């Protein structure tokens, strides 16, 4: 199962996320659920880094991806992260046995 944890601040803005696990819906390298989650999360990371020049910590060791913003999100950062979450939520709807999303506020 892929577990996705979304972190929000007291204003409800996304400040980070963590993804770990595997969907196990197909052989390694052919799992469309894993590929979809990876594409959305990695594209969000690239957008924050290359388009917005945002500062964040990133941990991608051991098959996980953890991102935490260094500063509170601005409107463009929030747009990227909320759009990522929209896509992840749609994947979780059609693959509810393989993807779980949880959110918490700080």
SESE-988382 format. One record per residue (C-alpha): residue number from 1; x, y, z. Coordinates in steps of 0.2 Angstrom, whole numbers. Layout:
N
+-----+-------+-------+-------+
|   k |    px |    py |    pz |
+-----+-------+-------+-------+
| NUM |     X |     Y |     Z |
...
+-----+-------+-------+-------+
//
This chain:
106
+-----+-------+-------+-------+
|   k |    px |    py |    pz |
+-----+-------+-------+-------+
|   1 |     0 |     0 |     0 |
|   2 |     6 |    18 |    -4 |
|   3 |     3 |    29 |    11 |
|   4 |     3 |    48 |     8 |
|   5 |     4 |    60 |    23 |
|   6 |    -1 |    78 |    19 |
|   7 |     5 |    91 |    32 |
|   8 |    -5 |   107 |    34 |
|   9 |    -2 |   123 |    44 |
|  10 |   -15 |   131 |    55 |
|  11 |   -21 |   141 |    40 |
|  12 |   -25 |   125 |    31 |
|  13 |   -10 |   127 |    18 |
|  14 |     0 |   112 |    13 |
|  15 |    18 |   113 |    21 |
|  16 |    24 |    96 |    16 |
|  17 |    20 |    78 |    12 |
|  18 |    27 |    61 |    14 |
|  19 |    25 |    46 |     2 |
|  20 |    30 |    28 |     6 |
|  21 |    26 |    10 |     1 |
|  22 |    21 |     2 |   -15 |
|  23 |     4 |    -1 |   -23 |
|  24 |     8 |   -19 |   -28 |
|  25 |    -5 |   -19 |   -42 |
|  26 |     7 |   -25 |   -55 |
|  27 |    25 |   -32 |   -57 |
|  28 |    39 |   -19 |   -52 |
|  29 |    41 |    -7 |   -66 |
|  30 |    24 |   -10 |   -73 |
|  31 |    13 |    -3 |   -59 |
|  32 |     3 |    11 |   -66 |
|  33 |    -3 |    16 |   -48 |
|  34 |    15 |    18 |   -42 |
|  35 |    19 |    27 |   -58 |
|  36 |     5 |    39 |   -56 |
|  37 |     9 |    43 |   -38 |
|  38 |    27 |    46 |   -43 |
|  39 |    23 |    57 |   -58 |
|  40 |    12 |    68 |   -47 |
|  41 |    24 |    70 |   -32 |
|  42 |    40 |    72 |   -42 |
|  43 |    32 |    84 |   -54 |
|  44 |    27 |    95 |   -38 |
|  45 |    45 |    94 |   -32 |
|  46 |    51 |   100 |   -49 |
|  47 |    39 |   114 |   -50 |
|  48 |    43 |   120 |   -32 |
|  49 |    62 |   119 |   -36 |
|  50 |    63 |   124 |   -54 |
|  51 |    48 |   136 |   -57 |
|  52 |    46 |   144 |   -40 |
|  53 |    64 |   142 |   -33 |
|  54 |    56 |   137 |   -16 |
|  55 |    67 |   131 |    -2 |
|  56 |    63 |   114 |     6 |
|  57 |    70 |    99 |    13 |
|  58 |    69 |    83 |     3 |
|  59 |    72 |    65 |     8 |
|  60 |    71 |    52 |    -5 |
|  61 |    80 |    38 |     3 |
|  62 |    74 |    20 |     5 |
|  63 |    59 |    21 |    -7 |
|  64 |    51 |    36 |     2 |
|  65 |    49 |    54 |    -3 |
|  66 |    47 |    67 |    11 |
|  67 |    46 |    86 |     7 |
|  68 |    45 |   100 |    20 |
|  69 |    44 |   118 |    15 |
|  70 |    57 |   129 |    24 |
|  71 |    45 |   144 |    24 |
|  72 |    26 |   146 |    24 |
|  73 |    18 |   143 |     6 |
|  74 |    13 |   157 |    -5 |
|  75 |    -1 |   156 |   -17 |
|  76 |     9 |   148 |   -31 |
|  77 |    17 |   135 |   -20 |
|  78 |    -1 |   131 |   -13 |
|  79 |    -7 |   129 |   -31 |
|  80 |     6 |   117 |   -35 |
|  81 |     4 |   107 |   -19 |
|  82 |   -16 |   107 |   -20 |
|  83 |   -15 |   102 |   -38 |
|  84 |    -4 |    87 |   -34 |
|  85 |   -16 |    82 |   -20 |
|  86 |   -31 |    83 |   -32 |
|  87 |   -22 |    71 |   -43 |
|  88 |   -17 |    59 |   -29 |
|  89 |   -35 |    60 |   -22 |
|  90 |   -42 |    54 |   -39 |
|  91 |   -29 |    39 |   -39 |
|  92 |   -34 |    35 |   -22 |
|  93 |   -53 |    34 |   -27 |
|  94 |   -50 |    22 |   -41 |
|  95 |   -36 |    12 |   -31 |
|  96 |   -43 |    13 |   -13 |
|  97 |   -35 |    -4 |    -9 |
|  98 |   -18 |     2 |   -14 |
|  99 |   -17 |    21 |    -9 |
| 100 |   -21 |    30 |     7 |
| 101 |   -21 |    48 |    10 |
| 102 |   -20 |    56 |    28 |
| 103 |   -19 |    74 |    32 |
| 104 |   -14 |    82 |    48 |
| 105 |   -12 |   100 |    54 |
| 106 |     2 |   108 |    64 |
+-----+-------+-------+-------+
//
